[in-house]
Amino acid sequence: MSDVTVLVVDDESRMRKLIKDFLMQKGYGILEAGDGEEALQVFEENQNKIKLILLDVMMPKLDGWSVLRQIRQTSKIPIIMLTARGEEQDELFGFELGVDEYISKPFSPKILVARVEAILKRTNPEEKKLKDYGGIVIDSEGRTVSVDGKPIEMSLREYELLKYLVDNENIALSRDKILNNVWNYDYYGDSRTIDSHIKKIRHKLGKKGKYIQTIRGIGYKFEVK
């Protein structure tokens, strides 16, 4: 997340520091502005790397609405408005101007961070990622698996089981834990069903099937050797 920069605009330095501290804990880069004019200047100089703006409404020189209007003339960057006023009319006005989210003060910093993450995920979807585990390539977006470039046909449950194993690479997983996470607590049969699925997956992976190790008395572990 370190490549994601957020511009925090608020005339209260304590508020900027509070927001900055929480966002930096999540790995975000932070730029700050203490008034509307400074916000426009910082945005103009860094608009290629700023991914989201937290914008206070009541500020000197230029208020948040004025800043919002000017930015929206050239950019659709996500903007969360911060305001001490929580009236419905203000919120509707903000949405009409192009606000993506509207948070009234006082607010929980943790909730603010969650809103930031949700908006960034929605507006900046990650590019399709293929992850290679020693020749086993998993496309989590397309839910496909290939081995050394050759597509492998897998049932949904087989795919989910393999994905769970690789997501927990090098960790010994008990059969109960696998059942709870892959079968989502709704399976009440014999845990040996896991053994059956593992056997099929190993067969389909060919020589790479050895990466799924049996941990005696516990369950299984995925480890590339």
Number of C-alpha atoms within 10 A of each C-alpha: 9 10 10 14 22 22 25 23 28 28 19 13 13 10 13 20 14 11 20 20 14 15 22 15 10 12 13 17 19 19 18 21 21 17 23 26 18 16 24 20 12 17 19 12 11 14 16 9 14 21 19 22 23 24 28 26 24 18 18 13 11 16 17 26 20 16 19 22 13 12 18 16 8 8 10 13 19 23 23 23 23 23 21 13 15 13 10 9 10 13 19 13 12 20 14 10 14 18 22 17 17 19 20 15 11 10 12 12 15 12 11 18 16 13 16 21 13 12 18 17 11 11 14 12 9 10 7 10 11 15 14 15 16 13 15 22 19 21 15 15 11 10 12 16 23 17 19 12 10 11 12 16 13 16 11 11 12 17 21 17 21 22 18 16 21 22 11 14 17 16 13 17 19 16 18 15 13 19 20 13 14 21 16 10 12 10 12 8 8 8 13 10 13 20 14 10 17 20 13 14 22 17 13 16 19 10 10 19 18 15 20 22 17 16 12 8 8 12 17 22 20 23 18 17 7
